[in-house]
Amino acid sequence: MLWNPDKYHQFQSQRSAPFYDLLELVEIHSNLRVVDLGCGTGELTRHLADTLPDSDVLGLDQSPQMLERTGEYARSGLRFEQGNQAELDGKWDLIFSNAALHWSENHEELISHLFNCLNPNGQIAVQVPSNHNAPALLKIIEVAKREPFFSALGGWTRQSPVLSIEAYAGLLFQEGAQDIIIFEKVYPHVLENADAVVDWISGTALVPYFERLGNLKDEFTDGIRQELRVIMPGEPIFYPFKRTFFSARKAK
């Protein structure tokens, strides 16, 4: 997908808050082999690396546009590479991922694969948005089913692969995970108006639609904007955003 770092960072403080909550779940040790899946532009990966003394940290992302910004954050013990998070290989002491795994499909297989990439006593710590039933995101699917968008998309709409917290708990239990922690948290964002909600989703949820719609991108965005102005009138707008967190450790 063609990511726009500037658009993504338009709400940087709100998007960064879950990273720090996820970091609270990480067991701090030195000399770890660490991968940050979906590292984006790298500033939060740098903070992760600075928190883990004398560790070897890799930031992995599939977007060349995002990775172009990582140069200022690389240092000894911290590097960045382009790659598919679902195809991670090697063995790691910590697999960390903040707001990225929801872009990979089939979480039943994905979580099993990632857990098996852990060293003994290794930890996985993940945060994924779980707000796919929020009104703004349901409006994306509704508008996508109208013409001319339906034909341009070939009937495609993106369905979130994110599972329930009970399902993630069951997957980790099946893998023999220890110290399983799983919870959902709602972030109570306040945005200026419905147009600000469109700006928010333009940096994330709308990206795969933009990639497929070409010259219809602006018309599609305007259609969603009109819908959201109806269901989200007034100023400011309360925009609750639900996220799922989980952490677990592999047996020694």
Secondary structure, 3 states (H helix, E strand, C coil): CCCCHHHHHHHHHHHHHHHHHHHCCCCCCCCCEEEEECCCCCHHHHHHHHHCCCCEEEEEECCHHHHCCHHHCCECCEEEEECCHHHCCCCEEEEEEECCHHHCCCHHHHHHHHHCCEEEEEEEEEEEECCCCCHHHHHHHHHHCCCCHHHHHCCCCCCCCCCCHHHHHHHHHHCCCEEEEEEEEEEEEEECCHHHHHHHHHCCCCHHHHHHHHHHHHHHHHHHHHHHHHHCCCCCEEEEEEEEEEEEECCC
